[in-house]
């Protein structure tokens, strides 16, 4: 596996990074385990909340430089890159500020004696993270586990090594102990070796369905707890009474943010037939005004995809969809650039027999479906192997709420696109994975909920 930064804007190689050796892995495991034992002997989180607040402070102080890494590594728009850096600082502050509350013993009513459980660290957590949010994906796992007392080893995506190094350096600069977070440029064999090591207690992965299945298999074989945040084919349901002005503001960005490379972005727009034609026109008009260009230029509104190979794979999916009967309402045109640009594209008339019907298209491609009524909308929404997020638009918020509960997914947002905050749990069902990150649910993922019971005499 080659870890290198290739600028998606012009496809030029920036830097290649050396692979981690087996000795590097062993040293990281030894340091992490020693740190776990040190932390485990302490009462409470010690200095970790203050150190995590310093991580947040450094993210804010170095926002421009950290954001530039994201733009160079994976082509993120500069404004979106800054927003990601700010979000990471917010997550760090949240878990630092709520450390005592999250670690507080939980009393249990019991007639036979005094009972409570305490949340304790379990050991090294091995992280396998993706390229589309190079800092945010790390912070979702790092912040809660750092407070809990689980050291971490990071295997990041091979195309964002600069961002991985920058995150590790920030943690070190904040004064966190050596071994708190160790970034390693490991190969797949070394990943399996780390998961099998008894010093590793859990595995957190965000990535593809195929990658998740492979890592989950290794974790299961070694009886290691795992959390998986995988792909999504999220729905955006538009009912007859949807606020059209609000739709115009929200719907295009729900697909095009981060060049459409978001697990929770809306990929299947399901619209009742009375509003279908109008909605297709809305999306086509918005997509036609997207400004492709240098992601470091604030005037650019649609960035390149993360790499040329990803663009080419998406193009093959669109070709397959069209060959299967889908119609192109807009786009699917080549863009004259050496970079990884993909023209925003709108597909309609995808039926259940189309090969892409149950595929995630990870890029700026919107699929729009017409349904007769909301029951048909829910049936179509749930006819998927994925279940990560979703959106419902209706002026009747109580009705939208009831409808949202019928969707088989981990997160549903009403009258707005997907949002993420440290106070909101993140995760899915079905082939979109299992487990949760962020909020107290994410804090508990790799905790030992240790029961203490004192018998009545």
Protein Blocks (a to p, Z undefined) as FASTA:
>chain_A
ZZddddfklopafbdcddddfklmmmmmmmmmmmmmmmmmpgcjkjmmmmmmmmmmmmmm
mmmmmmmmmmmmnopafklmmmmmmmmmmmmmmmmmmmmmmmpccddddfkbccdddddd
fbjcdddddfklmmlmmmmmmmmmmmnopacdddddfklmmmmmmmmmmmmmnopaehka
ccddddfklmmmmmmpmkbgbdcddddfklmmmmmmmmmmnopacdddddddddcdddfk
lcfklmmmmmmmmmmgghhpafkbcfbdcddfklmmmmmmmmmmmmmmpccddfklmkbm
bdcdfbfklmmmmmmmmmmmmmnopacfbgjiacddfblcdcddddehiafklmklmccc
ddjddcddddfblklmmmmmmmcfbdfbdcdddfblmlmmmmmmmpccfbdcehiacddd
fklccddehjnogcjeehjklmmmmcccdddddddZZ
